[in-house]
Amino acid sequence: MTDETRTAAGSPSRREFLYAAGAAAAAAALPARAAAEPARRTRYAIVGTGHRGSGMWGAEALKRHGDTLDLVALCDVNPQRAEAANALMGTKAPVYPDLDRMLDAVKVDRIAVCTVDSTHSAVIARALDRGVDVVTEKPMVTGLSQCRAILDAERTNRRKVAMAFNYRYSPKLEKIWSLLRTSGLGKVTSIDFSWYLDVFHGADYFRRWHRLKAQGGSLWLHKASHHFDLVNWWLGADPVEVSAVSSLRRYGKAGAVRHTHCRTCPHKASCEFFFDMTATPRLMALYAGPAGADGYLRDGCVFREDCDTWDTMSAVISYSNGTTMTYSLNAFMPFEGFRVAFNCEKGRIEVRDYERQPWEVPYETEILVARNFAKDVERITLQKLPGGHSGGDPRLLDAVFGSAPVPEHLRVPDSRAGAMSCLTGIAARTSSETGKSVKVADLSPLAGL
């Protein structure tokens, strides 16, 4: 049994935790403090100025909502990277090396958290303590105690956390949500869900800090929490029990040769996973020069022996509505995409998605709706849409920063959604490490969330 599975002495009771979670939710529902004030531009800052922070939450957010947003500060432990981000975004926001120094100097309404996963909770909780709202990249946390710290900070400070679950906003994934409610197939009895990361995107996690469980919580948290949130949202249900197995088959010590990083590697001519970062000026600006300040290698070798994140993962998960899901994630496939099938009381919805593949496909997503005893199948094809995450990123930015009302099912996910997706991942990680099935209710009082 790991520390993740034990309830520490003195932990709050289930009833106490329910009260805390309810209070946090009530606080999040309160009108913003500025509601009674004259309308003004939102003052926001980015914490973590790498590719995602300076891209979606920087350049894209300003391009889409620059009429109502003021980027007032950048915060990064590597100020050189923050200055590079300023140059790429065409901004001149002041740069700070830590959150408190930034908030002491600049008035901020909201921060976007785009730091290393293991630091999310500390940044979020501190911002809430300083009276600042937060939108955070997933996963919200990498450990159980971090969930409680965030909920306590929300409740105490009457501030709120928004989760950047952009997959919910992808039209193709919203279509699945809709079909589950309108197809007339009845309740979902089981789900078959497989996600495929290709030898480019999948390998990229093993070049970076994600290769270390201590920093990313494993891909059960960094990547799969995205998928677990989708299932929670699709079903309108919570995870109950998880049994998982995981292994490292292709990266890390599985490699025959290795080096520190690709640019100086003596094996680059023969390595299938060689990554030429010099061909991408944006990455060179954000990571090559600033590496002198912190030693971070964006083109790190995928075969470094310190890698302890799994690349091959499978789980069986049960949900509060009686549905069971078999799930797998593989990080070295010849194509990128997913397959998901919903076995229902009166038929089946089957989805095949192609995000990137070496052969030509006339559409990005194909959905088959098959009804029991029917002679024909309903076939739906969806084309690829512009914008990151298949059109999800711009729609998420609109939901977070825009003023137009959104449907109830597309309201920005809150800290509860962030916690429930992470609980699934933590349970899967714990099961993989212990060889035992894990009941979410046994993880901690967070089961009452």
ZADOTI-211708 format. One record per residue (C-alpha): x, z, y. Coordinates in steps of 0.1 Angstrom, whole numbers, plus 2048, in hexadecimal, padded with zeros to 3 digits. Layout:
XZY...
This chain:
80080080080E7F682280A8088437F07EE84B7D87FB8307DA8208387C48338517DB84B8647D386F8667BF8768857B085388778D85289676F85287F75A83387873F84088F7598478AB7678248A77458148A873E8278C875F81A8D77597F78CD7357F88DB7418068FB75B7EB8FE7417D08F872A7E09127477E192B74E7BC92472A7B492C72B7C494E72B7AD96C74D7A597A7587BD99675B7A09AD7377959A872B7A79C87487999DC7497779ED75275B9D57787559D47927449BF79D75499F7C17619A17D175D97F7F376096F80375494F81676C93982D75892283673693184072191383070190880D70F90480D72592281A70C93A8066F092A7E26F99247E07199387F670B9547F66E595B7D56DE9497C26FB9577CD6F397A7C56CE9767A26D79697996F597F7B36F499B7966F69B478D7199AA7AF72699B7CE7339AC7EC7379957FC7559A781875F98F82B75796F83877295885276D93D86F78192E88376293488075A95989373995487772D93E85D73795887072497387170695C84B70995784670A97D8596E99808456D99648246E497282D6DB9968276FF9A183B7199B482C7399A68427589A985376198885578597986779195A84D7AB9508287B19558297D19698417C398382A7A598680A7B998B81C7D09A38257B39B980779B9B57E17A09B47D47909947B178C9877B977F9657D777794F7DC75E9347F176D9178077539068247698FA83176F8D781477B8C182279D8BA8237A58DF7FF79A8E77EF7BC8E28087CF8F98037B59157DE7B49117DA7DA9117F17DF92F7DF7C49437BD7D493C7CC7F69477D67E59677B37D996D7B97B59647A379F94D7B578C9317B276B91E7C976B9007D67528E77CF75B8C37D67708B07CB78D8C67E07A58B17F77A68947F07C98887D27E18857DC7FC89F7DE7E18B97B97D98B67B07FD8BF7C87FD8DC7B77DE8EB7937EB8E579C80C8F57AB7FB91378C7E591777580391678A81992D7907FF9477707EB9467847CB9437807B092979479A91178B77690A7987658EB7A67418ED7957358CD7967118D878C7048B67697118BC7686F88DA7726D98C67536C38C47596BC89F75A6E189673C6E88AC72A6CD8997306E08797226FF8897036EB8926FE6DB8706FF6FD85F6E17078746CD6E68746D36D48546B96E88406D16EE8236CA7148236E473082170872981B7127377F973772E7F875171B80C76F70780278870581F7AB6F681E7C16F183D7DF6D983B7FC6DC8538136BE8508396BC84E83B6B98748226D38828256EA86484B6E986584A6F188A83F71488385E71A86E87570D88A8687278A286174D8A484274988E85974887085C76E87383F78486884B79E88184478689E82677189181678887881A76B85F80574B85F7E87608527E676C8777F675288C7E573387D7CA73F8657B975687E7AD73688F79C72C86F78E74E86777E74F88976E72D88275F73A86275375B87274374588D73572B87672574586071C75F87972B77986174979085D76479284275F7AD82877A7A980D79A7938097B078B7EC7CE7767F47EF7687E680B75A7FB82D74A7F684A7398078507197F585F6FF80C87070F82A88972C83089E73481188E7177FE8A46FF8118C56F38028D86F18238D37018458E07068688D67198878C36FC8988BF6D68968D26CA8B58F36D68A78EC6D48829066C286C8EA6B98548D46A786D8DA68585E8CD68F83C8B36A984488F69E8418856BA85989D6B187588C6B589789A6A38B588F6B98D18A46A48EA8896898E78706A08F887A6A891C85F6C292086C6D79028906D290F8866E09318736FE92388B7079078AD6F79078BA7049298A87259288B672D9068D57399178C17579248B17629038C174E8E789F7408DB8A371F8C88847098CA8936F18B089E70C8988A670287488870585D89F7128418AC7308538AF74D83A89E76685087D75484D86376A83C84375984583074982982972482881172380A7F273A80C7D173E7FA7B57577FC79275F7F077D77080C75A77F80A74378282872879A83470D78082E71677B80972B75B80E74C7587FC7687418087877337F67A172B8107C471C8107DE7138297FC6FD8218176F683A82B6D882D8116BD82681469882B7F66988437E56B085C7C16BA85A7A86CE84678C6CC82C76F6E482C7506E48177316FA81A71E6FF7FA6FB7088036DA7117F26CC6EE7F66EB6D87F870E6D48067206CC8267436BD82175C6B683D77C6A383B7916A385B7B168F8637C469B8817E46888787ED67285A8046558537E763E8497CC6308607AA64186078D63387478165587F78F67988277468B87075B68285573E69984C72869482D7066A682C6F96A58086D76B27FF6CC6BC7DC6B76A27CB6BC6897E76C86667DE6DB6617FF6F56758116F767883771866C84472567786674666A8757566788947716678A978F67A8B77896878DA7A368B8F67B06AD8FD7C36C68E87B46D38C879D6B58C578D6BB8E778B6E08E37A56EA8FE7936DB91C7726E991178170B90D79170992F76E70193E75F71F92C77A73693877F72A95C76071596374072097472770B96071271E94671B71892170571B90370473E8F27187328D47347258EB73874590075D74E9017647638E276C7888EA7837A38DC76C7A98BE7707848B37957888B87967A78A378079A88679677B8827B57908827A67A98697A278C8507C67828557D37A58527BF7AA8337CD78A8247F179482E7EC7B681F7DD7A87FF7FB7907FC8137AC8008027C57E87F37AE7CE7D27C07D37B07B57E17AA7C58037897D08117877CD8367757EE8387937FF8297AC7F28427A380A85D7868158737867F288176E7E98657537F787C75A7DD897
